[in-house]
Amino acid sequence: MFVPFQTLPTVKAFDVEPFKIGEDTYLAVAIYYGRGSHIYKWDGERFVKFQDIPAVGADVELFKMNGTTYLAITGINGSVFYTEVTN
């Protein structure tokens, strides 16, 4: 059985993508409407906002290319935004 652990303040979140870079754990949250999407980082006890991404979308995926980590967010106008994720 799962019990509530933490609530992240979002509006119209459509997708969440957990990922790791090195030993750090992140959650990328694709926000469909608003100013942009968010990346949260695990601080050992909870997820805290790490970075705002100026892209709204319905899906977020992580991929690596040439040793660099990227997020792809599908936009509401059909575009895809790529944002490099750095520590």
PDB file of N, CA, C and O in Angstrom, chain B, residues numbered from 101:
ATOM      1  N   MET B 101       0.830  -1.168   0.000  1.00  0.00           N
ATOM      2  CA  MET B 101       0.000   0.000   0.000  1.00  0.00           C
ATOM      3  C   MET B 101       0.888   1.250   0.000  1.00  0.00           C
ATOM      4  O   MET B 101       1.890   1.299   0.713  1.00  0.00           O
ATOM      5  N   PHE B 102       0.527   2.240  -0.786  1.00  0.00           N
ATOM      6  CA  PHE B 102       1.247   3.507  -0.830  1.00  0.00           C
ATOM      7  C   PHE B 102       0.488   4.546  -0.014  1.00  0.00           C
ATOM      8  O   PHE B 102      -0.743   4.557   0.003  1.00  0.00           O
ATOM      9  N   VAL B 103       1.224   5.408   0.652  1.00  0.00           N
ATOM     10  CA  VAL B 103       0.624   6.516   1.407  1.00  0.00           C
ATOM     11  C   VAL B 103       1.214   7.817   0.887  1.00  0.00           C
ATOM     12  O   VAL B 103       2.340   7.809   0.389  1.00  0.00           O
ATOM     13  N   PRO B 104       0.498   8.941   0.982  1.00  0.00           N
ATOM     14  CA  PRO B 104       1.034  10.216   0.502  1.00  0.00           C
ATOM     15  C   PRO B 104       2.369  10.544   1.176  1.00  0.00           C
ATOM     16  O   PRO B 104       2.533  10.371   2.384  1.00  0.00           O
ATOM     17  N   PHE B 105       3.307  11.014   0.376  1.00  0.00           N
ATOM     18  CA  PHE B 105       4.638  11.339   0.876  1.00  0.00           C
ATOM     19  C   PHE B 105       4.944  12.823   0.713  1.00  0.00           C
ATOM     20  O   PHE B 105       5.395  13.479   1.652  1.00  0.00           O
ATOM     21  N   GLN B 106       4.693  13.352  -0.494  1.00  0.00           N
ATOM     22  CA  GLN B 106       5.006  14.747  -0.786  1.00  0.00           C
ATOM     23  C   GLN B 106       4.113  15.228  -1.913  1.00  0.00           C
ATOM     24  O   GLN B 106       3.822  14.478  -2.844  1.00  0.00           O
ATOM     25  N   THR B 107       3.680  16.474  -1.832  1.00  0.00           N
ATOM     26  CA  THR B 107       2.912  17.106  -2.888  1.00  0.00           C
ATOM     27  C   THR B 107       3.772  18.180  -3.531  1.00  0.00           C
ATOM     28  O   THR B 107       4.328  19.037  -2.843  1.00  0.00           O
ATOM     29  N   LEU B 108       3.879  18.131  -4.852  1.00  0.00           N
ATOM     30  CA  LEU B 108       4.626  19.149  -5.590  1.00  0.00           C
ATOM     31  C   LEU B 108       3.628  20.155  -6.160  1.00  0.00           C
ATOM     32  O   LEU B 108       2.623  19.757  -6.749  1.00  0.00           O
ATOM     33  N   PRO B 109       3.891  21.451  -5.994  1.00  0.00           N
ATOM     34  CA  PRO B 109       2.949  22.460  -6.493  1.00  0.00           C
ATOM     35  C   PRO B 109       3.022  22.575  -8.016  1.00  0.00           C
ATOM     36  O   PRO B 109       3.977  23.130  -8.560  1.00  0.00           O
ATOM     37  N   THR B 110       2.016  22.049  -8.690  1.00  0.00           N
ATOM     38  CA  THR B 110       1.975  22.118 -10.147  1.00  0.00           C
ATOM     39  C   THR B 110       0.574  22.502 -10.602  1.00  0.00           C
ATOM     40  O   THR B 110      -0.397  22.367  -9.857  1.00  0.00           O
ATOM     41  N   VAL B 111       0.489  22.981 -11.834  1.00  0.00           N
ATOM     42  CA  VAL B 111      -0.785  23.276 -12.467  1.00  0.00           C
ATOM     43  C   VAL B 111      -0.782  22.579 -13.818  1.00  0.00           C
ATOM     44  O   VAL B 111       0.068  22.859 -14.664  1.00  0.00           O
ATOM     45  N   LYS B 112      -1.714  21.687 -14.017  1.00  0.00           N
ATOM     46  CA  LYS B 112      -1.837  20.944 -15.280  1.00  0.00           C
ATOM     47  C   LYS B 112      -0.583  20.146 -15.626  1.00  0.00           C
ATOM     48  O   LYS B 112      -0.146  20.146 -16.777  1.00  0.00           O
ATOM     49  N   ALA B 113      -0.003  19.465 -14.638  1.00  0.00           N
ATOM     50  CA  ALA B 113       1.141  18.583 -14.909  1.00  0.00           C
ATOM     51  C   ALA B 113       0.640  17.374 -15.695  1.00  0.00           C
ATOM     52  O   ALA B 113      -0.344  16.740 -15.315  1.00  0.00           O
ATOM     53  N   PHE B 114       1.325  17.066 -16.788  1.00  0.00           N
ATOM     54  CA  PHE B 114       0.897  15.974 -17.654  1.00  0.00           C
ATOM     55  C   PHE B 114       1.842  14.778 -17.616  1.00  0.00           C
ATOM     56  O   PHE B 114       1.441  13.669 -17.967  1.00  0.00           O
ATOM     57  N   ASP B 115       3.083  14.983 -17.199  1.00  0.00           N
ATOM     58  CA  ASP B 115       4.034  13.868 -17.208  1.00  0.00           C
ATOM     59  C   ASP B 115       5.125  14.120 -16.183  1.00  0.00           C
ATOM     60  O   ASP B 115       5.490  15.264 -15.909  1.00  0.00           O
ATOM     61  N   VAL B 116       5.637  13.039 -15.624  1.00  0.00           N
ATOM     62  CA  VAL B 116       6.759  13.098 -14.693  1.00  0.00           C
ATOM     63  C   VAL B 116       7.787  12.072 -15.153  1.00  0.00           C
ATOM     64  O   VAL B 116       7.434  10.930 -15.449  1.00  0.00           O
ATOM     65  N   GLU B 117       9.052  12.470 -15.215  1.00  0.00           N
ATOM     66  CA  GLU B 117      10.133  11.581 -15.631  1.00  0.00           C
ATOM     67  C   GLU B 117      11.204  11.567 -14.546  1.00  0.00           C
ATOM     68  O   GLU B 117      11.920  12.556 -14.386  1.00  0.00           O
ATOM     69  N   PRO B 118      11.333  10.469 -13.793  1.00  0.00           N
ATOM     70  CA  PRO B 118      12.431  10.378 -12.829  1.00  0.00           C
ATOM     71  C   PRO B 118      13.727   9.997 -13.545  1.00  0.00           C
ATOM     72  O   PRO B 118      13.703   9.236 -14.512  1.00  0.00           O
ATOM     73  N   PHE B 119      14.857  10.527 -13.071  1.00  0.00           N
ATOM     74  CA  PHE B 119      16.142  10.162 -13.663  1.00  0.00           C
ATOM     75  C   PHE B 119      17.267  10.447 -12.686  1.00  0.00           C
ATOM     76  O   PHE B 119      17.098  11.181 -11.711  1.00  0.00           O
ATOM     77  N   LYS B 120      18.415   9.855 -12.966  1.00  0.00           N
ATOM     78  CA  LYS B 120      19.615  10.050 -12.147  1.00  0.00           C
ATOM     79  C   LYS B 120      20.731  10.588 -13.019  1.00  0.00           C
ATOM     80  O   LYS B 120      20.878  10.201 -14.178  1.00  0.00           O
ATOM     81  N   ILE B 121      21.521  11.492 -12.441  1.00  0.00           N
ATOM     82  CA  ILE B 121      22.775  11.934 -13.035  1.00  0.00           C
ATOM     83  C   ILE B 121      23.813  11.726 -11.943  1.00  0.00           C
ATOM     84  O   ILE B 121      23.793  12.403 -10.915  1.00  0.00           O
ATOM     85  N   GLY B 122      24.714  10.791 -12.175  1.00  0.00           N
ATOM     86  CA  GLY B 122      25.653  10.418 -11.130  1.00  0.00           C
ATOM     87  C   GLY B 122      24.879   9.844  -9.957  1.00  0.00           C
ATOM     88  O   GLY B 122      24.085   8.920 -10.134  1.00  0.00           O
ATOM     89  N   GLU B 123      25.097  10.370  -8.778  1.00  0.00           N
ATOM     90  CA  GLU B 123      24.390   9.917  -7.577  1.00  0.00           C
ATOM     91  C   GLU B 123      23.134  10.739  -7.290  1.00  0.00           C
ATOM     92  O   GLU B 123      22.411  10.430  -6.343  1.00  0.00           O
ATOM     93  N   ASP B 124      22.857  11.775  -8.077  1.00  0.00           N
ATOM     94  CA  ASP B 124      21.727  12.667  -7.832  1.00  0.00           C
ATOM     95  C   ASP B 124      20.466  12.161  -8.523  1.00  0.00           C
ATOM     96  O   ASP B 124      20.516  11.684  -9.657  1.00  0.00           O
ATOM     97  N   THR B 125      19.330  12.270  -7.823  1.00  0.00           N
ATOM     98  CA  THR B 125      18.031  11.844  -8.348  1.00  0.00           C
ATOM     99  C   THR B 125      17.170  13.074  -8.605  1.00  0.00           C
ATOM    100  O   THR B 125      17.111  13.989  -7.784  1.00  0.00           O
ATOM    101  N   TYR B 126      16.503  13.082  -9.762  1.00  0.00           N
ATOM    102  CA  TYR B 126      15.694  14.214 -10.194  1.00  0.00           C
ATOM    103  C   TYR B 126      14.310  13.742 -10.636  1.00  0.00           C
ATOM    104  O   TYR B 126      14.104  12.570 -10.951  1.00  0.00           O
ATOM    105  N   LEU B 127      13.369  14.686 -10.651  1.00  0.00           N
ATOM    106  CA  LEU B 127      12.067  14.496 -11.281  1.00  0.00           C
ATOM    107  C   LEU B 127      11.868  15.649 -12.254  1.00  0.00           C
ATOM    108  O   LEU B 127      11.942  16.812 -11.857  1.00  0.00           O
ATOM    109  N   ALA B 128      11.618  15.345 -13.508  1.00  0.00           N
ATOM    110  CA  ALA B 128      11.244  16.372 -14.473  1.00  0.00           C
ATOM    111  C   ALA B 128       9.726  16.333 -14.596  1.00  0.00           C
ATOM    112  O   ALA B 128       9.146  15.268 -14.810  1.00  0.00           O
ATOM    113  N   VAL B 129       9.080  17.489 -14.463  1.00  0.00           N
ATOM    114  CA  VAL B 129       7.622  17.574 -14.505  1.00  0.00           C
ATOM    115  C   VAL B 129       7.222  18.445 -15.695  1.00  0.00           C
ATOM    116  O   VAL B 129       7.537  19.634 -15.739  1.00  0.00           O
ATOM    117  N   ALA B 130       6.527  17.842 -16.658  1.00  0.00           N
ATOM    118  CA  ALA B 130       6.043  18.580 -17.826  1.00  0.00           C
ATOM    119  C   ALA B 130       4.720  19.248 -17.469  1.00  0.00           C
ATOM    120  O   ALA B 130       3.755  18.574 -17.110  1.00  0.00           O
ATOM    121  N   ILE B 131       4.678  20.575 -17.570  1.00  0.00           N
ATOM    122  CA  ILE B 131       3.484  21.355 -17.285  1.00  0.00           C
ATOM    123  C   ILE B 131       2.856  21.749 -18.624  1.00  0.00           C
ATOM    124  O   ILE B 131       3.526  22.314 -19.488  1.00  0.00           O
ATOM    125  N   TYR B 132       1.566  21.449 -18.788  1.00  0.00           N
ATOM    126  CA  TYR B 132       0.913  21.676 -20.074  1.00  0.00           C
ATOM    127  C   TYR B 132       0.563  23.143 -20.314  1.00  0.00           C
ATOM    128  O   TYR B 132       0.666  23.625 -21.442  1.00  0.00           O
ATOM    129  N   TYR B 133       0.155  23.852 -19.275  1.00  0.00           N
ATOM    130  CA  TYR B 133      -0.169  25.277 -19.389  1.00  0.00           C
ATOM    131  C   TYR B 133       0.653  26.049 -18.374  1.00  0.00           C
ATOM    132  O   TYR B 133       1.015  25.511 -17.328  1.00  0.00           O
ATOM    133  N   GLY B 134       0.946  27.285 -18.668  1.00  0.00           N
ATOM    134  CA  GLY B 134       1.644  28.118 -17.703  1.00  0.00           C
ATOM    135  C   GLY B 134       2.954  28.642 -18.258  1.00  0.00           C
ATOM    136  O   GLY B 134       3.138  28.741 -19.472  1.00  0.00           O
ATOM    137  N   ARG B 135       3.857  28.974 -17.356  1.00  0.00           N
ATOM    138  CA  ARG B 135       5.133  29.586 -17.740  1.00  0.00           C
ATOM    139  C   ARG B 135       6.196  28.581 -18.124  1.00  0.00           C
ATOM    140  O   ARG B 135       7.134  28.930 -18.842  1.00  0.00           O
ATOM    141  N   GLY B 136       6.082  27.347 -17.671  1.00  0.00           N
ATOM    142  CA  GLY B 136       7.097  26.372 -18.013  1.00  0.00           C
ATOM    143  C   GLY B 136       7.029  25.136 -17.149  1.00  0.00           C
ATOM    144  O   GLY B 136       6.162  25.003 -16.286  1.00  0.00           O
ATOM    145  N   SER B 137       7.950  24.245 -17.394  1.00  0.00           N
ATOM    146  CA  SER B 137       8.044  22.984 -16.679  1.00  0.00           C
ATOM    147  C   SER B 137       9.120  23.095 -15.601  1.00  0.00           C
ATOM    148  O   SER B 137       9.816  24.106 -15.509  1.00  0.00           O
ATOM    149  N   HIS B 138       9.248  22.045 -14.784  1.00  0.00           N
ATOM    150  CA  HIS B 138      10.148  22.122 -13.641  1.00  0.00           C
ATOM    151  C   HIS B 138      10.980  20.848 -13.481  1.00  0.00           C
ATOM    152  O   HIS B 138      10.565  19.754 -13.862  1.00  0.00           O
ATOM    153  N   ILE B 139      12.161  21.032 -12.908  1.00  0.00           N
ATOM    154  CA  ILE B 139      12.981  19.899 -12.477  1.00  0.00           C
ATOM    155  C   ILE B 139      13.140  20.017 -10.973  1.00  0.00           C
ATOM    156  O   ILE B 139      13.486  21.075 -10.447  1.00  0.00           O
ATOM    157  N   TYR B 140      12.880  18.910 -10.291  1.00  0.00           N
ATOM    158  CA  TYR B 140      13.056  18.830  -8.847  1.00  0.00           C
ATOM    159  C   TYR B 140      14.221  17.892  -8.560  1.00  0.00           C
ATOM    160  O   TYR B 140      14.457  16.939  -9.302  1.00  0.00           O
ATOM    161  N   LYS B 141      14.950  18.167  -7.473  1.00  0.00           N
ATOM    162  CA  LYS B 141      16.101  17.351  -7.086  1.00  0.00           C
ATOM    163  C   LYS B 141      15.877  16.814  -5.675  1.00  0.00           C
ATOM    164  O   LYS B 141      15.406  17.532  -4.792  1.00  0.00           O
ATOM    165  N   TRP B 142      16.216  15.559  -5.478  1.00  0.00           N
ATOM    166  CA  TRP B 142      16.102  14.916  -4.172  1.00  0.00           C
ATOM    167  C   TRP B 142      17.209  15.439  -3.264  1.00  0.00           C
ATOM    168  O   TRP B 142      18.387  15.375  -3.617  1.00  0.00           O
ATOM    169  N   ASP B 143      16.827  15.966  -2.074  1.00  0.00           N
ATOM    170  CA  ASP B 143      17.828  16.507  -1.147  1.00  0.00           C
ATOM    171  C   ASP B 143      18.148  15.562   0.006  1.00  0.00           C
ATOM    172  O   ASP B 143      18.816  15.954   0.963  1.00  0.00           O
ATOM    173  N   GLY B 144      17.684  14.340  -0.078  1.00  0.00           N
ATOM    174  CA  GLY B 144      17.909  13.358   0.976  1.00  0.00           C
ATOM    175  C   GLY B 144      16.677  13.112   1.816  1.00  0.00           C
ATOM    176  O   GLY B 144      16.569  12.090   2.494  1.00  0.00           O
ATOM    177  N   GLU B 145      15.735  14.066   1.770  1.00  0.00           N
ATOM    178  CA  GLU B 145      14.487  13.926   2.512  1.00  0.00           C
ATOM    179  C   GLU B 145      13.254  14.183   1.660  1.00  0.00           C
ATOM    180  O   GLU B 145      12.185  13.628   1.915  1.00  0.00           O
ATOM    181  N   ARG B 146      13.409  15.036   0.640  1.00  0.00           N
ATOM    182  CA  ARG B 146      12.274  15.396  -0.202  1.00  0.00           C
ATOM    183  C   ARG B 146      12.791  15.968  -1.516  1.00  0.00           C
ATOM    184  O   ARG B 146      13.985  16.232  -1.660  1.00  0.00           O
ATOM    185  N   PHE B 147      11.882  16.159  -2.476  1.00  0.00           N
ATOM    186  CA  PHE B 147      12.229  16.804  -3.736  1.00  0.00           C
ATOM    187  C   PHE B 147      12.053  18.312  -3.589  1.00  0.00           C
ATOM    188  O   PHE B 147      11.019  18.782  -3.114  1.00  0.00           O
ATOM    189  N   VAL B 148      13.071  19.063  -4.001  1.00  0.00           N
ATOM    190  CA  VAL B 148      13.032  20.523  -3.968  1.00  0.00           C
ATOM    191  C   VAL B 148      13.238  21.037  -5.389  1.00  0.00           C
ATOM    192  O   VAL B 148      13.922  20.404  -6.194  1.00  0.00           O
ATOM    193  N   LYS B 149      12.636  22.196  -5.693  1.00  0.00           N
ATOM    194  CA  LYS B 149      12.764  22.735  -7.046  1.00  0.00           C
ATOM    195  C   LYS B 149      14.224  23.051  -7.327  1.00  0.00           C
ATOM    196  O   LYS B 149      14.897  23.723  -6.545  1.00  0.00           O
ATOM    197  N   PHE B 150      14.697  22.552  -8.462  1.00  0.00           N
ATOM    198  CA  PHE B 150      16.087  22.695  -8.875  1.00  0.00           C
ATOM    199  C   PHE B 150      16.218  23.672 -10.037  1.00  0.00           C
ATOM    200  O   PHE B 150      17.146  24.479 -10.084  1.00  0.00           O
ATOM    201  N   GLN B 151      15.257  23.587 -10.990  1.00  0.00           N
ATOM    202  CA  GLN B 151      15.372  24.393 -12.203  1.00  0.00           C
ATOM    203  C   GLN B 151      14.004  24.555 -12.850  1.00  0.00           C
ATOM    204  O   GLN B 151      13.207  23.618 -12.885  1.00  0.00           O
ATOM    205  N   ASP B 152      13.741  25.755 -13.363  1.00  0.00           N
ATOM    206  CA  ASP B 152      12.574  25.997 -14.212  1.00  0.00           C
ATOM    207  C   ASP B 152      13.019  25.892 -15.660  1.00  0.00           C
ATOM    208  O   ASP B 152      14.112  26.329 -16.020  1.00  0.00           O
ATOM    209  N   ILE B 153      12.159  25.308 -16.487  1.00  0.00           N
ATOM    210  CA  ILE B 153      12.443  25.175 -17.918  1.00  0.00           C
ATOM    211  C   ILE B 153      11.373  25.954 -18.673  1.00  0.00           C
ATOM    212  O   ILE B 153      10.186  25.681 -18.494  1.00  0.00           O
ATOM    213  N   PRO B 154      11.753  26.911 -19.509  1.00  0.00           N
ATOM    214  CA  PRO B 154      10.760  27.731 -20.207  1.00  0.00           C
ATOM    215  C   PRO B 154      10.126  26.998 -21.383  1.00  0.00           C
ATOM    216  O   PRO B 154      10.207  27.446 -22.527  1.00  0.00           O
ATOM    217  N   ALA B 155       9.492  25.863 -21.085  1.00  0.00           N
ATOM    218  CA  ALA B 155       8.803  25.079 -22.114  1.00  0.00           C
ATOM    219  C   ALA B 155       7.597  24.423 -21.464  1.00  0.00           C
ATOM    220  O   ALA B 155       7.703  23.839 -20.386  1.00  0.00           O
ATOM    221  N   VAL B 156       6.458  24.521 -22.121  1.00  0.00           N
ATOM    222  CA  VAL B 156       5.269  23.832 -21.638  1.00  0.00           C
ATOM    223  C   VAL B 156       5.026  22.636 -22.536  1.00  0.00           C
ATOM    224  O   VAL B 156       5.293  22.693 -23.736  1.00  0.00           O
ATOM    225  N   GLY B 157       4.520  21.550 -21.963  1.00  0.00           N
ATOM    226  CA  GLY B 157       4.329  20.367 -22.773  1.00  0.00           C
ATOM    227  C   GLY B 157       3.527  19.290 -22.084  1.00  0.00           C
ATOM    228  O   GLY B 157       3.129  19.422 -20.927  1.00  0.00           O
ATOM    229  N   ALA B 158       3.300  18.223 -22.820  1.00  0.00           N
ATOM    230  CA  ALA B 158       2.485  17.128 -22.328  1.00  0.00           C
ATOM    231  C   ALA B 158       3.304  15.875 -22.058  1.00  0.00           C
ATOM    232  O   ALA B 158       2.787  14.918 -21.482  1.00  0.00           O
ATOM    233  N   ASP B 159       4.551  15.862 -22.457  1.00  0.00           N
ATOM    234  CA  ASP B 159       5.375  14.676 -22.264  1.00  0.00           C
ATOM    235  C   ASP B 159       6.819  15.112 -22.086  1.00  0.00           C
ATOM    236  O   ASP B 159       7.262  16.089 -22.690  1.00  0.00           O
ATOM    237  N   VAL B 160       7.541  14.388 -21.261  1.00  0.00           N
ATOM    238  CA  VAL B 160       8.956  14.674 -21.058  1.00  0.00           C
ATOM    239  C   VAL B 160       9.715  13.355 -21.086  1.00  0.00           C
ATOM    240  O   VAL B 160       9.294  12.379 -20.464  1.00  0.00           O
ATOM    241  N   GLU B 161      10.817  13.322 -21.795  1.00  0.00           N
ATOM    242  CA  GLU B 161      11.665  12.137 -21.889  1.00  0.00           C
ATOM    243  C   GLU B 161      13.112  12.541 -21.692  1.00  0.00           C
ATOM    244  O   GLU B 161      13.507  13.656 -22.030  1.00  0.00           O
ATOM    245  N   LEU B 162      13.887  11.643 -21.151  1.00  0.00           N
ATOM    246  CA  LEU B 162      15.308  11.857 -20.911  1.00  0.00           C
ATOM    247  C   LEU B 162      16.114  11.045 -21.920  1.00  0.00           C
ATOM    248  O   LEU B 162      15.746   9.918 -22.249  1.00  0.00           O
ATOM    249  N   PHE B 163      17.209  11.615 -22.409  1.00  0.00           N
ATOM    250  CA  PHE B 163      18.123  10.836 -23.240  1.00  0.00           C
ATOM    251  C   PHE B 163      19.531  11.378 -23.064  1.00  0.00           C
ATOM    252  O   PHE B 163      19.727  12.517 -22.638  1.00  0.00           O
ATOM    253  N   LYS B 164      20.511  10.541 -23.399  1.00  0.00           N
ATOM    254  CA  LYS B 164      21.917  10.939 -23.326  1.00  0.00           C
ATOM    255  C   LYS B 164      22.520  10.873 -24.710  1.00  0.00           C
ATOM    256  O   LYS B 164      22.231   9.973 -25.498  1.00  0.00           O
ATOM    257  N   MET B 165      23.380  11.867 -24.989  1.00  0.00           N
ATOM    258  CA  MET B 165      24.040  11.924 -26.279  1.00  0.00           C
ATOM    259  C   MET B 165      25.444  12.471 -26.051  1.00  0.00           C
ATOM    260  O   MET B 165      25.610  13.558 -25.497  1.00  0.00           O
ATOM    261  N   ASN B 166      26.442  11.724 -26.473  1.00  0.00           N
ATOM    262  CA  ASN B 166      27.840  12.130 -26.318  1.00  0.00           C
ATOM    263  C   ASN B 166      28.183  12.504 -24.871  1.00  0.00           C
ATOM    264  O   ASN B 166      28.922  13.459 -24.635  1.00  0.00           O
ATOM    265  N   GLY B 167      27.647  11.752 -23.908  1.00  0.00           N
ATOM    266  CA  GLY B 167      27.952  11.974 -22.506  1.00  0.00           C
ATOM    267  C   GLY B 167      27.186  13.111 -21.847  1.00  0.00           C
ATOM    268  O   GLY B 167      27.406  13.397 -20.671  1.00  0.00           O
ATOM    269  N   THR B 168      26.296  13.760 -22.574  1.00  0.00           N
ATOM    270  CA  THR B 168      25.490  14.853 -22.028  1.00  0.00           C
ATOM    271  C   THR B 168      24.050  14.388 -21.875  1.00  0.00           C
ATOM    272  O   THR B 168      23.531  13.673 -22.732  1.00  0.00           O
ATOM    273  N   THR B 169      23.402  14.789 -20.786  1.00  0.00           N
ATOM    274  CA  THR B 169      22.019  14.411 -20.519  1.00  0.00           C
ATOM    275  C   THR B 169      21.082  15.511 -20.988  1.00  0.00           C
ATOM    276  O   THR B 169      21.312  16.689 -20.716  1.00  0.00           O
ATOM    277  N   TYR B 170      20.015  15.124 -21.699  1.00  0.00           N
ATOM    278  CA  TYR B 170      19.031  16.060 -22.217  1.00  0.00           C
ATOM    279  C   TYR B 170      17.625  15.633 -21.826  1.00  0.00           C
ATOM    280  O   TYR B 170      17.366  14.457 -21.571  1.00  0.00           O
ATOM    281  N   LEU B 171      16.722  16.605 -21.782  1.00  0.00           N
ATOM    282  CA  LEU B 171      15.304  16.349 -21.641  1.00  0.00           C
ATOM    283  C   LEU B 171      14.617  16.842 -22.904  1.00  0.00           C
ATOM    284  O   LEU B 171      14.938  17.919 -23.408  1.00  0.00           O
ATOM    285  N   ALA B 172      13.681  16.067 -23.413  1.00  0.00           N
ATOM    286  CA  ALA B 172      12.855  16.491 -24.542  1.00  0.00           C
ATOM    287  C   ALA B 172      11.445  16.685 -24.014  1.00  0.00           C
ATOM    288  O   ALA B 172      10.875  15.781 -23.403  1.00  0.00           O
ATOM    289  N   ILE B 173      10.881  17.866 -24.248  1.00  0.00           N
ATOM    290  CA  ILE B 173       9.528  18.170 -23.804  1.00  0.00           C
ATOM    291  C   ILE B 173       8.687  18.500 -25.024  1.00  0.00           C
ATOM    292  O   ILE B 173       9.000  19.424 -25.775  1.00  0.00           O
ATOM    293  N   THR B 174       7.607  17.730 -25.219  1.00  0.00           N
ATOM    294  CA  THR B 174       6.725  18.025 -26.343  1.00  0.00           C
ATOM    295  C   THR B 174       5.897  19.249 -26.002  1.00  0.00           C
ATOM    296  O   THR B 174       5.278  19.316 -24.940  1.00  0.00           O
ATOM    297  N   GLY B 175       5.890  20.209 -26.902  1.00  0.00           N
ATOM    298  CA  GLY B 175       5.176  21.460 -26.661  1.00  0.00           C
ATOM    299  C   GLY B 175       3.735  21.407 -27.114  1.00  0.00           C
ATOM    300  O   GLY B 175       3.344  20.539 -27.894  1.00  0.00           O
ATOM    301  N   ILE B 176       2.938  22.360 -26.609  1.00  0.00           N
ATOM    302  CA  ILE B 176       1.520  22.383 -26.959  1.00  0.00           C
ATOM    303  C   ILE B 176       1.298  22.764 -28.428  1.00  0.00           C
ATOM    304  O   ILE B 176       0.213  22.546 -28.967  1.00  0.00           O
ATOM    305  N   ASN B 177       2.313  23.325 -29.069  1.00  0.00           N
ATOM    306  CA  ASN B 177       2.182  23.663 -30.489  1.00  0.00           C
ATOM    307  C   ASN B 177       2.839  22.620 -31.391  1.00  0.00           C
ATOM    308  O   ASN B 177       3.033  22.853 -32.584  1.00  0.00           O
ATOM    309  N   GLY B 178       3.179  21.474 -30.812  1.00  0.00           N
ATOM    310  CA  GLY B 178       3.768  20.395 -31.586  1.00  0.00           C
ATOM    311  C   GLY B 178       5.281  20.424 -31.620  1.00  0.00           C
ATOM    312  O   GLY B 178       5.900  19.509 -32.161  1.00  0.00           O
ATOM    313  N   SER B 179       5.896  21.462 -31.050  1.00  0.00           N
ATOM    314  CA  SER B 179       7.346  21.567 -31.045  1.00  0.00           C
ATOM    315  C   SER B 179       7.948  20.701 -29.949  1.00  0.00           C
ATOM    316  O   SER B 179       7.253  20.284 -29.022  1.00  0.00           O
ATOM    317  N   VAL B 180       9.230  20.438 -30.060  1.00  0.00           N
ATOM    318  CA  VAL B 180       9.961  19.723 -29.029  1.00  0.00           C
ATOM    319  C   VAL B 180      11.101  20.616 -28.572  1.00  0.00           C
ATOM    320  O   VAL B 180      11.853  21.138 -29.395  1.00  0.00           O
ATOM    321  N   PHE B 181      11.234  20.795 -27.263  1.00  0.00           N
ATOM    322  CA  PHE B 181      12.276  21.620 -26.684  1.00  0.00           C
ATOM    323  C   PHE B 181      13.296  20.721 -26.012  1.00  0.00           C
ATOM    324  O   PHE B 181      12.922  19.815 -25.268  1.00  0.00           O
ATOM    325  N   TYR B 182      14.579  20.955 -26.259  1.00  0.00           N
ATOM    326  CA  TYR B 182      15.647  20.171 -25.650  1.00  0.00           C
ATOM    327  C   TYR B 182      16.391  21.060 -24.670  1.00  0.00           C
ATOM    328  O   TYR B 182      16.829  22.154 -25.026  1.00  0.00           O
ATOM    329  N   THR B 183      16.533  20.602 -23.455  1.00  0.00           N
ATOM    330  CA  THR B 183      17.236  21.352 -22.437  1.00  0.00           C
ATOM    331  C   THR B 183      18.287  20.464 -21.810  1.00  0.00           C
ATOM    332  O   THR B 183      17.975  19.376 -21.326  1.00  0.00           O
ATOM    333  N   GLU B 184      19.544  20.919 -21.813  1.00  0.00           N
ATOM    334  CA  GLU B 184      20.608  20.159 -21.186  1.00  0.00           C
ATOM    335  C   GLU B 184      20.443  20.232 -19.676  1.00  0.00           C
ATOM    336  O   GLU B 184      20.182  21.303 -19.127  1.00  0.00           O
ATOM    337  N   VAL B 185      20.590  19.119 -19.018  1.00  0.00           N
ATOM    338  CA  VAL B 185      20.500  19.071 -17.562  1.00  0.00           C
ATOM    339  C   VAL B 185      21.909  18.973 -17.004  1.00  0.00           C
ATOM    340  O   VAL B 185      22.654  18.052 -17.339  1.00  0.00           O
ATOM    341  N   THR B 186      22.272  19.924 -16.155  1.00  0.00           N
ATOM    342  CA  THR B 186      23.604  19.911 -15.558  1.00  0.00           C
ATOM    343  C   THR B 186      23.491  19.931 -14.059  1.00  0.00           C
ATOM    344  O   THR B 186      22.494  20.400 -13.510  1.00  0.00           O
ATOM    345  N   ASN B 187      24.513  19.423 -13.387  1.00  0.00           N
ATOM    346  CA  ASN B 187      24.526  19.431 -11.920  1.00  0.00           C
ATOM    347  C   ASN B 187      24.766  20.820 -11.477  1.00  0.00           C
ATOM    348  O   ASN B 187      24.820  21.084 -10.276  1.00  0.00           O
TER     349      ASN B 187
END
